[in-house]
Amino acid sequence: MADEIFDLIVLGAGPGGYVGAIRAAQLGMKVAVIESRPTLGGVCLNEGCIPSKALLDSSEHFALARDKFDMHGIEIPAPKLNLAKMMARKEGVVGDLTGGVAFLFKKNKVSWIKGHGRLLGAAADGLQQVEVTGKNAGVVKGKNILLATGGKVAQVPGITIDNEVIIDNVGALSLQQVPEHLVVVGAGYIGLELGSVWLRLGAKVSVVEMLPKMLPKSDGDTTQALQRSMKKQGMTFHMGTRVDNIQVAGGKATLTLSKGDKTQEVVCDKVLMSIGRKPNMEGLGASEIGVELDERGCVKVDDNYATTVPGIYAIGDLIPGPMLAHKASEEAVVFVERLVGKNSQVHYGTIPGVCYTWPEVASVGKTEEQLQEEGIPVKVGKFNFVGNGRARAMAETEGFVKILAHAENGQVLGVHIFGPRASDMIAEAVAVMSYGGTAHDIGAMFHGHPTLSEAVKEAALDVDGAAVHC
C-alpha cells in the first residue's frame, strides 16, 4: 500500500463516497476508498435511509393487515407482530445492498482500505498523504483526496444518548420490543418517519418540537395536512415546546417540557433524539492542515468542490446544502467528471425532498412562502387525490398535489405532494423543472389512466383554471 499512488483517495464509503469512487474508476482513475465500517454504504445503507425504509414498509404492511384489509373484503384474524423476524428482514435488506456495493468495488477495481483516515497534508513530492489506523494501517498517497464522511447526529448539550432509554436513529432501528410510550424530540424527516414505524406497531408516540411547525422548510399547506393526518393516526404533538431536562431512572425517562410560561412533565420508556445532523469531521485532521470551515461547521468549497487546501475536495453532508443522500451522490459524480474536464453540473434548484410517512410528503423547488418573500408573482394549481380514480381504487384518497408556477410565463417553480406514493411521483416534477418546463407542459402531457400521476396533470391544469376532475 505504501508504494501505491492513487489518482483519487476517498474518505468515506457512503452514497457520496462510493458513488464518486465508482464513477472515478469508470473514468480511468486509480481509486482507493478509506472506510472503517465493516460494511460499505455509510450511514445511508447501514443505519439510515435503507433500514428505515425497510421498517417503514414492514410496519405499513402490518398496519394495512390490521386496519384496512377488511374494507377490501379480506377477512383474516388479527395479525400478530413478530418483531424479531421484521428486524431480521431489515438486516437482510441492508446486507444485500452493502454486499452489492462491495461487488461494484471489485468490478470497477476500487481498492477498499479498511481503517480510519487522517489527513497529513502534502508530502515533499506534492502528493497528498492519509494516515490509516485500523486493519490496513499505514500511509496512503494520492494526487487528490475527496472528503465524503457524511453527517452524524447532532447532540443536545447535557443529554447523553445511551441507546437504552435515550436513543438515536441507530437505536430506534434496533429496538427489541415495541415501546409503550416513545417520545420523539424533533419533528424533522427522521423523527417523523421512525415515530411512524413504532406508532404503527403499537406504541404511543409523542413528538416534541421547539419550532411552531414540523419540517420547517417545507410548504405550509403540506405540513399542516401531514400533521392533521398524523394526529388522526394517533400521534401526539407538542409544537413550539422546549425540552428543558431529561431524567432517567428505573428504565423510564421523565422529560420536563416548557411552552411559554407553562411547564409539564412527560414520562416515557424511550426518548428518540432527532434534532438534526451535523458534518462528521471527527478525527479527520482537516483543520490541522488548513481546511477551513464556515460558522456552521461545514467545509468551505468552491464551485469545483475544492477546499482551501489544494488537492483536497469535499461533498455531501460536509458542505452547505440539504443533508440528502442523492445530493451527495450527484455532487460526487460531478466532482470526478470535472476532474477529467467534463462540464458537469449539479442542478441545486431541483433537489427533491421526501418524508416517508404515510401518506408521504415530497417536494421540489420553492415553497409558496418563499416565493411570496422573494416577491415573485405566482399562480397556484391544486388537485386533491379524492378526485383521482386510482387513489379511489386504492382507498388512499388523502392528500393533494400543489404546483406553483410563475404568474407571467407559467414556468414551474415548485411542486409539493402530500399523498400516496408521493416519493415516486415527484420525479416527474424534477424532470420538468430541470428543463425549465411550464405548468402547461405538464397539463399537455399524456398521463396513463388510471394512475396517481394524473393528479399532477390536474394540478398543472388547475394553474390556469382548466382542471377537469375538480
Summary of the structure (lengths in Angstrom):
residues: 470
radius of gyration: 23.8
end to end distance: 65.7
largest distance: 75.0
contacts: 1636
relative contact order: 0.11
helix: 34%
strand: 27%
